């Protein structure tokens, strides 16, 4: 998952990288023969930054011959910032990013293929479905280590007083049941749900997997085409009906980001909000005293609780003169106890099976157990490795879905725009 911070942070990051020297040619070893690695971290929450910095200190204390310099990066404009550093020969040795940002760097030759660099312990601990998010062509260009499912964060008092069935990961709501529940939760002054869909594409694609939706289909020739099938229409159709037919979803929330919905949620305007798992931290920090909330699984369909994710990743720069040492540091950083520390710091889930089994991630407090139960259902985001996806997303899918959810266009016009216009976009990238 990517985080958006003010644009100034991107400028600051670029300056920090220049001052730090990163891993430019000839800068990997100091005068004493000590190998120096630069680690650009995108951690931004205090708990997460503290965890990353503490792990760097622990590594440095135990490895005097290989020292790691922590470089604070930013999620804001990280793609452009990394591209500039790659082309300028000043890329960090160890790179924190997200799997959906790696394709251009992997195909462009900027990232090292990690297949021969990582120990078996690490490759075997992370499930293949997670490795699929960082595999491009025949190579593996990042280690997926943190992932974030979507969950329903609900007002516990409103939910319990309504008498509706409370879903669990073992018995979730179906999409039709979810629609009925939001109708029942809607009262004067309260909507059953608020869908923050300022950026609607990834939410639509990722939750669409639960109903068997895929949208992107790769043929035997390796080329991708877009098809809209029945499963692709379940999630967006439900949201559109909630907003326009049932009036159980707040229309005003469609243009909001996740954080924008929290004041209304705390004030009882929305009974539930679908949000990323890490938003629980904001709820803990910002909720008024006495506010009771709970974490529920998102609705399930023919695909069960499946949903797409783009994990956070750690990669090694192809130009790094010390790839083996960089991979050793990644292995240290992602040992199961350390992966748990990173996950708790970011309020996300680890990808590693041993870390995921840690009792600290299975407590009922703050919904940890619910999120952990969803981990086995997480899949690579549908457009993970599709060339031309960014253009399709920005020029075709985002405006089409915004109009569809608001009721301005119908299902058939949405299909035509996503599929017909979309395939014309993808064709240019697959000639």
C-alpha positions as CSV (number, residue, x, y, z in Angstrom):
1,X,0.0,0.0,0.0
2,X,1.2,3.5,-0.8
3,X,0.9,6.4,1.6
4,X,0.4,10.0,0.4
5,X,2.2,12.8,2.2
6,X,2.6,16.5,1.3
7,X,4.6,17.1,-1.8
8,X,7.2,18.9,0.2
9,X,8.2,15.6,1.7
10,X,9.3,14.4,-1.8
11,X,11.6,17.4,-2.2
12,X,13.0,16.8,1.2
13,X,13.6,13.2,0.4
14,X,15.5,14.0,-2.8
15,X,17.8,16.4,-0.9
16,X,18.4,13.9,1.8
17,X,19.4,11.3,-0.8
18,X,21.8,13.7,-2.4
19,X,23.4,14.6,0.9
20,X,23.6,11.0,2.0
21,X,25.5,10.0,-1.1
22,X,23.5,6.8,-1.2
23,X,25.2,4.1,-3.3
24,X,26.7,6.0,-6.1
25,X,29.7,4.5,-8.0
26,X,32.7,4.0,-5.7
27,X,30.8,5.1,-2.6
28,X,30.1,1.6,-1.1
29,X,33.2,1.3,1.1
30,X,34.6,3.9,3.5
31,X,38.3,4.6,4.2
32,X,38.5,1.9,6.9
33,X,37.2,-0.8,4.5
34,X,33.8,-0.9,6.1
35,X,31.0,-1.6,3.6
36,X,28.3,1.1,3.9
37,X,24.8,0.4,2.6
38,X,22.0,3.0,2.3
39,X,18.5,1.9,3.2
40,X,15.7,4.2,2.0
41,X,12.7,3.5,4.2
42,X,9.2,4.9,3.5
43,X,8.0,4.3,7.0
44,X,6.2,7.4,8.2
45,X,4.1,6.6,11.3
46,X,6.2,7.2,14.5
47,X,5.9,3.6,15.6
48,X,7.0,2.3,12.2
49,X,9.9,4.8,11.9
50,X,11.1,3.9,15.4
51,X,10.9,0.1,14.6
52,X,12.9,0.5,11.4
53,X,15.6,2.7,13.0
54,X,15.9,0.4,16.0
55,X,16.4,-2.6,13.7
56,X,19.1,-0.7,11.8
57,X,20.9,0.1,15.1
58,X,20.7,-3.6,16.0
59,X,22.2,-4.7,12.7
60,X,25.0,-2.1,12.9
61,X,25.9,-3.2,16.4
62,X,26.2,-6.8,15.3
63,X,27.9,-6.2,11.9
64,X,30.8,-3.7,12.3
65,X,32.1,-4.6,8.9
66,X,28.7,-3.8,7.1
67,X,27.1,-0.6,8.3
68,X,23.6,0.5,7.2
69,X,22.7,4.2,6.9
70,X,19.0,4.9,7.4
71,X,17.6,7.3,4.8
72,X,14.1,8.6,5.4
73,X,12.0,8.6,2.2
74,X,8.4,9.5,1.5
75,X,5.5,7.7,-0.3
76,X,4.7,10.9,-2.0
77,X,6.0,10.8,-5.6
78,X,8.3,7.9,-4.7
79,X,8.2,6.5,-8.3
80,X,9.6,9.8,-9.8
81,X,12.1,10.2,-7.0
82,X,13.5,6.7,-7.4
83,X,13.6,7.0,-11.2
84,X,15.7,10.2,-10.9
85,X,18.0,8.5,-8.4
86,X,18.4,5.4,-10.7
87,X,19.2,7.5,-13.7
88,X,21.6,9.7,-11.7
89,X,23.5,6.7,-10.4
90,X,22.6,7.6,-6.8
91,X,20.0,5.0,-5.9
92,X,19.9,3.6,-2.4
93,X,21.2,0.0,-2.0
94,X,18.1,-1.2,-0.3
95,X,14.8,0.2,-1.5
96,X,11.4,0.2,0.3
97,X,8.5,0.5,-2.1
98,X,5.2,-1.2,-3.1
99,X,4.8,-4.1,-5.4
100,X,2.5,-2.2,-7.8
101,X,5.3,0.3,-8.4
102,X,8.1,-2.1,-9.3
103,X,7.2,-3.2,-12.9
104,X,8.8,-0.3,-14.7
105,X,11.9,-0.5,-12.5
106,X,12.2,-4.3,-12.9
107,X,11.7,-4.3,-16.7
108,X,14.0,-1.2,-16.9
109,X,16.9,-3.1,-15.4
110,X,17.1,-0.9,-12.3
111,X,16.5,-3.6,-9.7
112,X,18.5,-6.7,-8.9
113,X,17.0,-10.2,-9.5
114,X,16.9,-11.6,-6.0
115,X,16.5,-15.3,-6.8
116,X,20.1,-16.2,-6.1
117,X,20.6,-13.6,-3.3
118,X,17.9,-14.6,-0.8
119,X,18.2,-17.5,1.7
120,X,15.8,-20.4,1.6
121,X,14.5,-19.5,5.0
122,X,13.0,-16.3,3.7
123,X,11.8,-17.6,0.3
124,X,10.1,-20.5,1.9
125,X,8.5,-18.5,4.7
126,X,6.6,-16.2,2.4
127,X,3.7,-17.8,0.4
128,X,4.0,-18.0,-3.4
129,X,0.9,-15.8,-3.8
130,X,2.9,-13.0,-2.2
131,X,6.0,-13.7,-4.3
132,X,3.8,-13.4,-7.4
133,X,3.4,-9.7,-6.7
134,X,7.1,-9.1,-7.2
135,X,7.8,-11.5,-10.0
136,X,8.2,-9.9,-13.4
137,X,9.2,-12.1,-16.3
138,X,11.6,-14.7,-15.0
139,X,12.9,-12.6,-12.1
140,X,12.0,-11.7,-8.6
141,X,12.6,-8.0,-7.9
142,X,11.4,-7.4,-4.4
143,X,10.6,-9.1,-1.1
144,X,6.9,-8.6,-0.2
145,X,6.8,-8.1,3.6
146,X,3.8,-6.1,4.7
147,X,0.2,-6.3,3.3
148,X,-3.0,-4.5,4.1
149,X,-6.5,-6.0,3.6
150,X,-9.6,-3.9,3.3
151,X,-11.9,-4.3,6.3
152,X,-15.2,-2.8,7.5
153,X,-14.7,-0.6,10.5
154,X,-18.1,-0.3,12.2
155,X,-19.8,1.6,15.0
156,X,-20.3,-1.1,17.5
157,X,-23.3,0.5,19.3
158,X,-25.2,1.1,16.0
159,X,-24.4,-2.4,14.8
160,X,-25.5,-4.2,17.9
161,X,-28.7,-2.1,18.5
162,X,-29.9,-2.9,14.9
163,X,-30.1,-6.6,15.5
164,X,-28.3,-7.5,12.3
165,X,-26.2,-10.6,12.1
166,X,-22.6,-9.8,13.0
167,X,-20.3,-11.3,10.4
168,X,-17.0,-13.2,11.1
169,X,-14.2,-14.3,8.8
170,X,-15.8,-17.8,9.1
171,X,-19.3,-16.6,8.2
172,X,-19.0,-13.2,6.4
173,X,-21.8,-11.3,4.8
174,X,-22.5,-12.0,1.2
175,X,-22.7,-9.0,-1.1
176,X,-26.6,-9.2,-1.2
177,X,-26.7,-9.5,2.6
178,X,-24.3,-6.6,3.0
179,X,-26.6,-4.5,0.9
180,X,-29.7,-5.5,3.0
181,X,-27.7,-4.8,6.2
182,X,-26.8,-1.3,5.1
183,X,-30.4,-0.5,4.4
184,X,-31.4,-1.7,7.9
185,X,-28.6,0.4,9.5
186,X,-29.8,3.6,7.7
187,X,-31.8,5.8,9.9
188,X,-32.5,9.5,10.2
189,X,-29.0,11.2,10.3
190,X,-27.1,7.9,9.8
191,X,-26.1,6.1,6.6
192,X,-25.4,2.4,6.7
193,X,-22.1,2.9,5.0
194,X,-19.7,5.5,3.5
195,X,-17.6,4.4,0.6
196,X,-14.5,6.7,0.3
197,X,-13.9,6.4,-3.4
198,X,-11.8,9.4,-4.3
199,X,-9.5,6.8,-5.9
200,X,-12.0,4.2,-7.0
201,X,-10.0,1.8,-9.2
202,X,-7.9,-0.2,-6.9
203,X,-10.8,-0.6,-4.4
204,X,-13.1,-1.8,-7.2
205,X,-10.6,-4.3,-8.6
206,X,-9.3,-5.6,-5.3
207,X,-12.7,-6.2,-3.7
208,X,-14.1,-7.5,-7.0
209,X,-12.0,-10.6,-6.6
210,X,-14.4,-11.8,-3.8
211,X,-17.2,-12.2,-6.4
212,X,-14.9,-13.9,-8.9
213,X,-14.1,-10.7,-10.8
214,X,-10.8,-10.4,-12.5
215,X,-11.3,-7.9,-15.4
216,X,-7.7,-8.4,-16.7
217,X,-7.1,-11.7,-18.5
218,X,-3.7,-12.9,-19.8
219,X,-3.7,-15.1,-22.9
220,X,-1.4,-17.9,-23.9
221,X,0.6,-15.4,-25.9
222,X,1.3,-13.3,-22.8
223,X,-0.9,-10.4,-23.9
224,X,-3.5,-9.0,-21.5
225,X,-7.1,-8.1,-22.5
226,X,-9.9,-6.6,-20.5
227,X,-13.2,-8.4,-20.2
228,X,-16.2,-7.5,-18.0
229,X,-17.9,-10.6,-16.7
230,X,-20.6,-11.2,-14.2
231,X,-18.2,-11.3,-11.2
232,X,-16.7,-8.0,-12.2
233,X,-20.1,-6.3,-11.8
234,X,-21.1,-7.5,-8.3
235,X,-19.0,-5.1,-6.1
236,X,-19.5,-1.9,-8.2
237,X,-23.2,-2.7,-8.8
238,X,-23.7,-3.1,-5.0
239,X,-22.1,0.3,-4.3
240,X,-24.0,2.0,-7.1
241,X,-27.3,0.6,-5.8
242,X,-26.5,1.6,-2.2
243,X,-25.8,5.2,-3.3
244,X,-28.5,5.7,-5.9
245,X,-31.3,3.3,-5.2
246,X,-31.2,2.4,-1.5
247,X,-29.8,5.7,-0.3
248,X,-28.0,3.6,2.3
249,X,-24.5,4.9,1.3
250,X,-23.5,8.6,1.6
251,X,-23.2,10.2,-1.8
252,X,-20.9,12.9,-0.3
253,X,-18.3,10.2,0.6
254,X,-17.7,9.2,-2.9
255,X,-15.2,12.0,-3.4
256,X,-13.5,11.4,0.0
257,X,-10.3,9.7,1.0
258,X,-10.4,7.3,3.8
259,X,-9.3,9.8,6.5
260,X,-12.0,12.2,5.4
261,X,-14.7,9.8,6.5
262,X,-13.5,9.4,10.1
263,X,-15.1,12.6,11.6
264,X,-18.5,11.5,10.2
265,X,-18.0,8.0,11.4
266,X,-17.1,9.2,14.9
267,X,-20.2,11.5,14.9
268,X,-22.6,8.7,14.0
269,X,-23.2,9.8,10.4
270,X,-21.9,6.5,9.0
271,X,-22.4,3.1,10.7
272,X,-19.6,1.5,8.7
273,X,-16.7,2.5,6.6
274,X,-14.6,0.2,4.3
275,X,-11.0,1.1,5.0
276,X,-7.5,-0.3,4.9
277,X,-6.5,-2.3,7.9
278,X,-3.9,0.3,9.0
279,X,-6.6,2.9,9.5
280,X,-7.2,1.3,12.9
281,X,-4.4,3.4,14.2
282,X,-6.1,6.6,13.3
283,X,-9.3,5.3,14.9
284,X,-7.5,4.6,18.1
285,X,-5.8,8.0,18.2
286,X,-8.7,10.1,17.0
287,X,-11.9,8.5,18.3
288,X,-13.7,10.4,21.1
289,X,-13.6,9.0,24.6
290,X,-16.0,6.1,25.0
291,X,-16.5,5.5,21.3
292,X,-16.9,1.8,20.6
293,X,-15.9,0.3,17.3
294,X,-15.2,-3.1,15.8
295,X,-13.5,-4.6,12.8
296,X,-15.5,-6.8,10.4
297,X,-14.5,-8.7,7.2
298,X,-15.6,-7.3,3.9
299,X,-18.4,-9.1,2.0
300,X,-17.7,-12.5,0.3
301,X,-19.0,-13.9,-3.0
302,X,-18.2,-16.8,-5.2
303,X,-14.5,-16.1,-4.6
304,X,-14.9,-16.2,-0.8
305,X,-13.1,-13.5,1.1
306,X,-10.5,-13.1,-1.7
307,X,-9.3,-9.6,-2.2
308,X,-6.3,-8.1,-4.0
309,X,-3.3,-6.4,-2.3
310,X,-0.1,-4.8,-3.4
311,X,2.3,-5.5,-0.6
312,X,5.1,-3.3,0.6
313,X,8.4,-4.5,-0.7
314,X,12.2,-4.4,-0.1
315,X,14.4,-4.4,-3.2
316,X,18.1,-4.2,-4.1
317,X,19.4,-1.7,-6.7
318,X,21.0,-3.4,-9.7
319,X,23.9,-0.9,-9.5
320,X,24.6,-1.6,-5.8
321,X,28.2,-2.9,-5.5
322,X,27.2,-4.9,-2.5
323,X,24.1,-6.9,-3.4
324,X,24.9,-9.9,-1.2
325,X,25.3,-7.7,1.9
326,X,22.1,-5.8,1.0
327,X,20.3,-9.1,0.8
328,X,21.7,-10.2,4.1
329,X,20.3,-7.0,5.7
330,X,16.9,-7.7,4.2
331,X,17.0,-11.2,5.6
332,X,17.8,-9.8,9.0
333,X,15.1,-7.2,8.8
334,X,12.5,-9.8,7.9
335,X,13.3,-12.5,10.5
336,X,10.0,-13.5,12.0
337,X,10.3,-11.5,15.2
338,X,11.5,-8.4,13.3
339,X,8.7,-8.8,10.7
340,X,6.2,-8.8,13.6
341,X,7.7,-5.6,14.9
342,X,7.5,-3.9,11.5
343,X,3.9,-5.1,11.1
344,X,2.8,-3.8,14.4
345,X,4.6,-0.5,13.8
346,X,2.6,0.0,10.6
347,X,-0.6,-1.6,11.8
348,X,-0.5,-4.1,8.9
349,X,-0.1,-7.8,8.4
350,X,3.2,-9.5,7.7
351,X,3.5,-11.8,4.7
352,X,5.7,-14.4,6.4
353,X,3.8,-17.4,7.8
354,X,5.8,-17.7,11.0
355,X,5.4,-14.0,11.8
356,X,1.7,-14.2,11.0
357,X,1.3,-16.9,13.6
358,X,2.7,-14.7,16.4
359,X,0.2,-14.5,19.2
360,X,0.6,-10.7,19.3
361,X,-1.3,-10.5,15.9
362,X,-4.2,-12.7,17.0
363,X,-5.6,-10.6,19.8
364,X,-9.2,-9.3,19.7
365,X,-7.9,-5.9,20.7
366,X,-8.2,-3.4,17.9
367,X,-9.3,-6.1,15.5
368,X,-6.0,-7.8,15.0
369,X,-7.5,-11.2,14.9
370,X,-10.0,-10.4,12.2
371,X,-7.3,-9.0,9.9
372,X,-5.0,-11.9,10.5
373,X,-7.8,-14.3,9.6
374,X,-8.1,-12.6,6.2
375,X,-4.4,-13.1,5.3
376,X,-5.0,-16.5,3.7
377,X,-7.5,-14.9,1.3
378,X,-5.2,-12.2,0.0
379,X,-4.2,-12.3,-3.6
380,X,-2.1,-10.2,-6.0
381,X,-3.9,-7.1,-7.2
382,X,-5.5,-7.9,-10.6
383,X,-3.5,-5.4,-12.5
384,X,-0.2,-6.1,-10.7
385,X,2.0,-6.6,-13.8
386,X,-0.2,-5.2,-16.6
387,X,1.7,-2.8,-18.8
388,X,-0.4,0.3,-19.6
389,X,-2.4,0.0,-16.4
390,X,-1.4,3.4,-15.1
391,X,-2.7,5.1,-18.2
392,X,-5.9,3.0,-18.2
393,X,-6.4,3.8,-14.6
394,X,-6.0,7.5,-14.9
395,X,-7.5,8.2,-18.3
396,X,-10.2,5.6,-18.5
397,X,-11.2,3.8,-15.3
398,X,-11.1,6.6,-12.7
399,X,-13.5,8.9,-14.5
400,X,-15.7,6.1,-15.7
401,X,-16.1,4.6,-12.2
402,X,-16.6,8.0,-10.6
403,X,-19.5,8.7,-13.0
404,X,-20.9,5.2,-12.6
405,X,-20.9,5.3,-8.8
406,X,-22.6,8.7,-8.8
407,X,-25.3,7.4,-11.2
408,X,-24.3,9.5,-14.2
409,X,-23.8,6.5,-16.5
410,X,-25.2,3.0,-16.5
411,X,-23.6,-0.5,-16.3
412,X,-23.4,-0.9,-20.1
413,X,-21.7,2.4,-20.6
414,X,-19.3,1.6,-17.8
415,X,-18.5,-1.7,-19.5
416,X,-17.9,0.0,-22.9
417,X,-15.5,2.5,-21.4
418,X,-13.6,0.1,-19.2
419,X,-13.3,-2.7,-21.8
420,X,-13.4,-1.1,-25.3
421,X,-11.5,2.1,-24.4
422,X,-9.3,0.1,-22.1
423,X,-8.2,-2.5,-24.6
424,X,-7.2,0.3,-27.0
425,X,-4.9,1.6,-24.3
426,X,-3.4,-1.7,-23.5
427,X,-2.9,-2.6,-27.2
428,X,-0.4,0.3,-27.5
429,X,1.8,-1.3,-24.8
430,X,1.7,-4.8,-26.2
431,X,2.6,-4.4,-29.9
